[in-house]
Amino acid sequence: MEFSRRDALKFICLSCLSFTTFEGMEKNAFSIDLSNQFKKEEEFPKVEAKFYDKLKDGKIKCKICPQECEVTPNERGTCGTRENIEGKYYTLVHSRVCAAHIDPIEKKPLFHFLPGTKALSIATPGCNIECKYCQNWEISQFRPEEIKCFYFPPRSVALTAKKYKCPTIAYTYTEPTIFYEYMYDTAVEGKRMGVKSVMISNGYINRDPLVKLIPHLDAIKIDFKGFSEKFYSEICRGHLKPVLETLETIVEKKKWLEIVVLVIPTLNDSISENRNMFKWIKTRLGDSIPVHLTRFYPIYKLKNLPPTPISTLENLYKTAQDVGLKFPYIGNVPGHPYESTYCPSCKKILIHRVGFEILENNIKNNRCPYCGEYIPGIFK
């Protein structure tokens, strides 16, 4: 994996692009026009939520995620998208889309899932945690009535994916757990029409809903915030243990999984903590799980921190390799050689990436064409 002079020059030039903000990278997306589907607040459907218990005095306990909110009548849970109406719990965001784009699947990022294809990416408002560095806080940290939304029911989503020749629907941008019922119904409809589904999630979901959803998904990407309870509780308003359990459940159920770690200076960038995380991943999930080490840029409530030094990402990449992970990646540094896929055996390049573009894909039938090494993933 030596850098040639040509590679080095290309990397230096493309690195200038890496200072683009996350919002700038959104320009790589093609937006779907849903203007004719605009509805007034009272016109959006209220659909009874799944996974909740009825308590005394009309209260309910939400069981969709580890927050497990206890909600009195006429109130909502932490996510702001589920409301107790006369002792029944309703989702307010079924078919209520605030973002719809066609993205490269590499943008999710999923690197071992249909490389070079497009995904119809959708989101509703809301989230069940609050990361101080959220790149989509303008839609994740507001209630649905505070954001302009459009009616995009499951069948229309699947038909739109087919119209634009997208083999995949991605539930992304905000947290899909909070629009679980919509995601579930859309994934079922998509599968009926031959369209795949991928969940781009923070992993903050309870086991029962996850297990019931997994058969209708084709891949899952989890944003693994950091390997400490302190980070989760102070920076993300969540907890580490439920996310670890989610990761183990996905692997247990044999669903394709990729992990992203946004590396933030001074908060979750230590070599020792990440080495322990890599060891946990290798031991509990396997050595072939792709792990994307992604560059942070100041945003939302963490504008006081600098972008992640590229040297930090490179050191963590090498640490992951030393621990025995076969497919670490460096992300959000367009043109960096470590965003490409290399054979873990013969070290030759298999998928050559620059940003979200695939320049070369040499994988044949999940095998390295040079040495025959098996490369896990869904490549066709």
ROLO-898996 format. One line per 2 residues: their letters; for each residue x, y, z of C-alpha. Coordinates in nm, 3 decimals, always signed. Layout:
REM ROLO-898996
A) X,Y,Z | ... .
END
This chain:
REM ROLO-898996
ME) +0.000,+0.000,+0.000 | +0.286,+0.238,-0.084 .
FS) +0.197,+0.586,-0.212 | +0.323,+0.667,-0.558 .
RR) +0.433,+1.023,-0.638 | +0.121,+1.058,-0.852 .
DA) -0.102,+0.940,-0.564 | +0.064,+1.184,-0.328 .
LK) +0.010,+1.480,-0.561 | -0.352,+1.383,-0.619 .
FI) -0.408,+1.350,-0.245 | -0.257,+1.695,-0.177 .
CL) -0.482,+1.854,-0.438 | -0.797,+1.677,-0.327 .
SC) -0.726,+1.743,+0.039 | -0.812,+2.106,-0.028 .
LS) -1.170,+1.985,-0.079 | -1.177,+1.817,+0.260 .
FT) -1.234,+2.146,+0.438 | -1.581,+2.159,+0.286 .
TF) -1.850,+2.148,+0.551 | -2.097,+1.862,+0.574 .
EG) -2.360,+2.090,+0.422 | -2.128,+2.143,+0.124 .
ME) -2.109,+1.770,+0.069 | -2.488,+1.763,+0.041 .
KN) -2.443,+1.917,-0.303 | -2.346,+1.571,-0.427 .
AF) -2.710,+1.471,-0.380 | -2.990,+1.501,-0.635 .
SI) -3.306,+1.624,-0.462 | -3.647,+1.470,-0.532 .
DL) -3.917,+1.730,-0.599 | -4.209,+1.660,-0.366 .
SN) -4.362,+2.007,-0.382 | -4.691,+1.871,-0.517 .
QF) -4.710,+1.649,-0.207 | -4.707,+1.931,+0.047 .
KK) -4.967,+1.893,+0.320 | -5.088,+2.111,+0.602 .
EE) -5.018,+2.001,+0.960 | -5.364,+1.858,+1.017 .
EF) -5.356,+1.659,+0.691 | -5.068,+1.427,+0.782 .
PK) -5.182,+1.085,+0.904 | -5.150,+0.981,+1.268 .
VE) -5.059,+0.613,+1.276 | -5.067,+0.407,+1.594 .
AK) -4.713,+0.337,+1.707 | -4.567,-0.007,+1.756 .
FY) -4.392,-0.120,+2.074 | -4.549,+0.059,+2.369 .
DK) -4.712,-0.046,+2.693 | -5.026,+0.106,+2.845 .
LK) -4.985,+0.220,+3.206 | -5.226,+0.357,+3.465 .
DG) -5.410,+0.689,+3.430 | -5.376,+0.692,+3.051 .
KI) -4.997,+0.698,+3.057 | -4.794,+0.489,+2.815 .
KC) -4.436,+0.360,+2.813 | -4.261,+0.372,+2.478 .
KI) -4.054,+0.060,+2.404 | -3.906,+0.154,+2.067 .
CP) -3.571,+0.275,+2.201 | -3.365,+0.272,+2.523 .
QE) -3.508,+0.608,+2.631 | -3.830,+0.418,+2.718 .
CE) -4.019,+0.741,+2.778 | -4.322,+0.737,+3.005 .
VT) -4.567,+0.976,+2.842 | -4.883,+1.125,+2.990 .
PN) -5.187,+1.206,+2.771 | -5.133,+1.491,+2.522 .
ER) -4.755,+1.477,+2.568 | -4.472,+1.341,+2.353 .
GT) -4.159,+1.138,+2.409 | -3.799,+1.261,+2.391 .
CG) -3.794,+1.238,+2.012 | -4.091,+1.475,+1.979 .
TR) -4.243,+1.257,+1.706 | -4.466,+1.024,+1.913 .
EN) -4.767,+1.147,+2.106 | -5.001,+1.000,+2.365 .
IE) -5.353,+1.073,+2.242 | -5.620,+0.956,+2.487 .
GK) -5.411,+0.664,+2.611 | -5.294,+0.546,+2.269 .
YY) -4.948,+0.619,+2.129 | -4.919,+0.758,+1.778 .
TL) -4.634,+0.832,+1.541 | -4.672,+1.175,+1.383 .
VH) -4.413,+1.119,+1.109 | -4.544,+0.826,+0.907 .
SR) -4.499,+0.923,+0.540 | -4.396,+1.272,+0.657 .
VC) -4.068,+1.342,+0.476 | -3.848,+1.648,+0.523 .
AA) -3.559,+1.530,+0.302 | -3.552,+1.314,-0.010 .
HI) -3.240,+1.283,-0.224 | -3.068,+1.041,-0.456 .
DP) -2.720,+0.975,-0.318 | -2.427,+0.750,-0.401 .
IE) -2.442,+0.452,-0.166 | -2.083,+0.542,-0.073 .
KK) -2.216,+0.857,+0.095 | -2.400,+0.659,+0.364 .
PL) -2.117,+0.536,+0.385 | -2.156,+0.174,+0.277 .
FH) -1.845,+0.048,+0.096 | -1.920,-0.325,+0.076 .
FL) -2.280,-0.289,-0.039 | -2.357,-0.248,-0.411 .
PG) -2.063,-0.011,-0.475 | -2.120,+0.249,-0.743 .
TK) -2.499,+0.242,-0.716 | -2.748,+0.506,-0.601 .
AL) -2.983,+0.511,-0.305 | -3.311,+0.699,-0.268 .
SI) -3.246,+0.857,+0.073 | -3.533,+0.976,+0.292 .
AT) -3.582,+1.120,+0.640 | -3.849,+1.257,+0.867 .
PG) -3.781,+1.515,+1.141 | -3.663,+1.406,+1.484 .
CN) -3.406,+1.202,+1.675 | -3.394,+1.005,+2.000 .
IE) -3.057,+1.145,+2.114 | -2.881,+1.479,+2.069 .
CK) -2.523,+1.473,+1.946 | -2.355,+1.808,+1.999 .
YC) -2.191,+1.769,+1.658 | -2.498,+1.662,+1.460 .
QN) -2.450,+1.748,+1.093 | -2.825,+1.748,+1.029 .
WE) -2.940,+1.924,+1.345 | -3.171,+2.153,+1.147 .
IS) -3.404,+1.857,+1.091 | -3.309,+1.611,+1.366 .
QF) -3.351,+1.845,+1.663 | -3.691,+1.993,+1.577 .
RP) -4.046,+1.868,+1.601 | -4.223,+1.771,+1.279 .
EE) -4.460,+2.069,+1.283 | -4.161,+2.304,+1.292 .
IK) -4.023,+2.182,+0.958 | -4.172,+2.189,+0.610 .
CF) -4.264,+1.831,+0.524 | -4.417,+1.642,+0.234 .
YF) -4.640,+1.337,+0.208 | -4.438,+1.046,+0.068 .
PP) -4.613,+0.714,+0.148 | -4.432,+0.378,+0.124 .
RS) -4.563,+0.278,-0.217 | -4.466,+0.614,-0.367 .
VA) -4.116,+0.580,-0.220 | -4.068,+0.237,-0.376 .
LT) -4.207,+0.351,-0.711 | -3.980,+0.657,-0.707 .
AK) -3.677,+0.438,-0.637 | -3.763,+0.225,-0.938 .
KY) -3.830,+0.531,-1.153 | -3.482,+0.670,-1.084 .
KC) -3.318,+0.326,-1.108 | -3.213,+0.323,-0.744 .
PT) -3.169,-0.038,-0.628 | -3.185,+0.077,-0.265 .
IA) -3.390,+0.294,-0.030 | -3.184,+0.444,+0.255 .
YT) -3.343,+0.560,+0.580 | -3.096,+0.825,+0.684 .
YT) -3.010,+1.191,+0.770 | -3.207,+1.182,+1.098 .
EP) -3.257,+0.871,+1.316 | -3.475,+0.607,+1.145 .
TI) -3.572,+0.450,+1.479 | -3.804,+0.743,+1.546 .
FY) -3.986,+0.682,+1.216 | -3.977,+0.305,+1.265 .
EY) -4.332,+0.235,+1.143 | -4.275,+0.433,+0.824 .
MY) -3.937,+0.266,+0.765 | -4.085,-0.079,+0.829 .
DT) -4.380,-0.029,+0.594 | -4.158,+0.122,+0.324 .
AV) -3.901,-0.159,+0.348 | -4.180,-0.418,+0.313 .
EG) -4.325,-0.236,+0.012 | -3.980,-0.191,-0.140 .
KR) -3.898,-0.560,-0.106 | -4.228,-0.646,-0.275 .
MG) -4.115,-0.434,-0.572 | -3.758,-0.565,-0.574 .
VK) -3.599,-0.261,-0.406 | -3.355,-0.311,-0.119 .
SV) -3.348,-0.114,+0.207 | -3.064,+0.004,+0.430 .
MI) -3.088,+0.165,+0.773 | -2.837,+0.440,+0.857 .
SN) -2.869,+0.459,+1.233 | -2.717,+0.559,+1.566 .
GY) -2.803,+0.211,+1.693 | -3.018,+0.346,+1.975 .
IN) -3.300,+0.097,+1.934 | -3.439,-0.179,+2.155 .
RD) -3.379,-0.542,+2.063 | -3.739,-0.646,+1.992 .
PL) -3.812,-0.374,+1.732 | -3.469,-0.434,+1.575 .
VK) -3.519,-0.809,+1.546 | -3.859,-0.761,+1.382 .
LI) -3.716,-0.506,+1.137 | -3.397,-0.686,+1.033 .
PH) -3.560,-0.939,+0.794 | -3.684,-0.650,+0.582 .
LD) -3.345,-0.477,+0.559 | -3.045,-0.563,+0.343 .
AI) -2.773,-0.374,+0.531 | -2.726,-0.152,+0.835 .
KI) -2.471,+0.120,+0.902 | -2.425,+0.222,+1.265 .
DF) -2.272,+0.551,+1.376 | -2.065,+0.432,+1.671 .
KG) -2.013,+0.753,+1.866 | -1.727,+0.643,+2.087 .
FS) -1.617,+0.368,+2.320 | -1.703,+0.529,+2.652 .
EK) -2.017,+0.589,+2.857 | -1.886,+0.937,+2.939 .
FY) -1.884,+1.035,+2.571 | -2.233,+0.898,+2.508 .
SE) -2.387,+1.060,+2.815 | -2.215,+1.401,+2.795 .
IC) -2.191,+1.453,+2.418 | -2.485,+1.253,+2.282 .
RG) -2.745,+1.236,+2.561 | -2.747,+0.858,+2.538 .
HL) -2.573,+0.548,+2.672 | -2.312,+0.311,+2.534 .
KP) -2.447,-0.029,+2.640 | -2.761,-0.030,+2.421 .
VL) -2.552,+0.048,+2.113 | -2.314,-0.239,+2.188 .
ET) -2.616,-0.468,+2.219 | -2.752,-0.341,+1.885 .
LE) -2.424,-0.415,+1.710 | -2.415,-0.767,+1.851 .
TI) -2.777,-0.830,+1.753 | -2.715,-0.724,+1.392 .
VE) -2.422,-0.966,+1.366 | -2.616,-1.240,+1.547 .
KK) -2.893,-1.207,+1.287 | -2.636,-1.220,+1.005 .
KW) -2.727,-0.884,+0.852 | -2.456,-0.693,+0.666 .
LE) -2.308,-0.429,+0.896 | -2.069,-0.138,+0.858 .
IV) -1.958,+0.097,+1.136 | -1.867,+0.465,+1.125 .
VL) -1.672,+0.643,+1.398 | -1.659,+1.020,+1.368 .
VI) -1.324,+1.102,+1.527 | -1.347,+1.425,+1.727 .
PT) -1.030,+1.594,+1.859 | -0.990,+1.569,+2.240 .
LN) -1.321,+1.381,+2.285 | -1.294,+1.035,+2.129 .
DS) -0.961,+1.035,+1.943 | -0.726,+0.863,+2.188 .
IS) -0.525,+0.570,+2.055 | -0.582,+0.362,+2.369 .
EN) -0.961,+0.403,+2.375 | -0.991,+0.330,+2.005 .
RN) -0.759,+0.031,+2.030 | -0.993,-0.111,+2.294 .
MF) -1.287,-0.042,+2.064 | -1.116,-0.216,+1.773 .
KW) -1.044,-0.516,+1.994 | -1.407,-0.528,+2.103 .
IK) -1.523,-0.512,+1.740 | -1.286,-0.792,+1.637 .
TR) -1.381,-1.015,+1.931 | -1.757,-0.956,+1.944 .
LG) -1.843,-0.871,+1.583 | -1.561,-1.013,+1.371 .
DS) -1.247,-0.896,+1.196 | -1.419,-0.831,+0.861 .
IP) -1.661,-0.557,+0.971 | -1.574,-0.240,+0.774 .
VH) -1.490,+0.041,+1.016 | -1.494,+0.395,+0.874 .
LT) -1.282,+0.647,+1.066 | -1.431,+0.978,+0.963 .
RF) -1.300,+1.330,+0.984 | -1.487,+1.576,+1.206 .
YP) -1.558,+1.936,+1.109 | -1.684,+2.198,+1.359 .
IY) -2.063,+2.222,+1.352 | -2.374,+2.273,+1.568 .
KL) -2.262,+2.292,+1.934 | -1.900,+2.189,+1.877 .
KN) -1.777,+2.480,+1.673 | -1.495,+2.538,+1.920 .
LP) -1.303,+2.229,+1.808 | -1.079,+2.206,+1.499 .
PT) -1.117,+1.955,+1.215 | -0.961,+1.620,+1.290 .
PI) -0.594,+1.612,+1.185 | -0.548,+1.366,+0.900 .
ST) -0.250,+1.223,+1.088 | -0.485,+1.124,+1.372 .
LE) -0.703,+0.928,+1.131 | -0.399,+0.762,+0.976 .
NL) -0.267,+0.657,+1.316 | -0.606,+0.510,+1.409 .
YK) -0.626,+0.333,+1.072 | -0.292,+0.166,+1.138 .
TA) -0.399,+0.081,+1.494 | -0.710,-0.090,+1.358 .
QD) -0.493,-0.291,+1.121 | -0.252,-0.381,+1.400 .
VG) -0.543,-0.509,+1.611 | -0.645,-0.729,+1.319 .
LK) -0.936,-0.549,+1.150 | -0.926,-0.626,+0.780 .
FP) -1.124,-0.335,+0.641 | -1.061,-0.001,+0.814 .
YI) -1.124,+0.313,+0.609 | -1.056,+0.685,+0.635 .
GN) -1.360,+0.895,+0.553 | -1.442,+1.258,+0.477 .
VP) -1.096,+1.315,+0.331 | -1.164,+1.301,-0.044 .
GH) -0.881,+1.141,-0.240 | -0.707,+0.979,+0.054 .
PY) -0.569,+0.636,-0.044 | -0.727,+0.476,+0.264 .
ES) -1.080,+0.538,+0.139 | -1.017,+0.261,-0.114 .
TY) -1.060,-0.111,-0.050 | -0.749,-0.329,-0.041 .
CP) -0.720,-0.705,-0.029 | -0.627,-0.799,+0.329 .
SC) -0.413,-1.082,+0.195 | -0.217,-0.961,-0.109 .
KK) -0.271,-0.585,-0.035 | -0.364,-0.501,-0.395 .
IL) -0.631,-0.240,-0.460 | -0.977,-0.386,-0.515 .
IH) -1.207,-0.082,-0.519 | -1.046,+0.252,-0.601 .
RV) -1.247,+0.542,-0.462 | -1.208,+0.916,-0.481 .
GF) -1.472,+1.079,-0.264 | -1.802,+0.917,-0.360 .
EI) -1.677,+0.808,-0.703 | -1.575,+0.452,-0.792 .
LE) -1.285,+0.461,-1.038 | -1.216,+0.089,-1.036 .
NN) -1.385,-0.221,-0.895 | -1.190,-0.545,-0.934 .
IK) -1.391,-0.771,-0.701 | -1.527,-1.079,-0.879 .
NN) -1.782,-1.300,-0.705 | -1.672,-1.170,-0.363 .
RC) -1.313,-1.268,-0.440 | -0.986,-1.084,-0.491 .
PY) -0.897,-1.150,-0.858 | -0.526,-1.156,-0.772 .
CG) -0.506,-1.407,-0.485 | -0.858,-1.544,-0.441 .
EY) -0.911,-1.400,-0.090 | -1.281,-1.387,+0.008 .
IP) -1.408,-1.029,+0.039 | -1.725,-1.008,+0.252 .
GI) -2.010,-0.786,+0.143 | -2.296,-0.758,-0.105 .
FK) -2.138,-0.664,-0.435 | -2.414,-0.746,-0.684 .
END
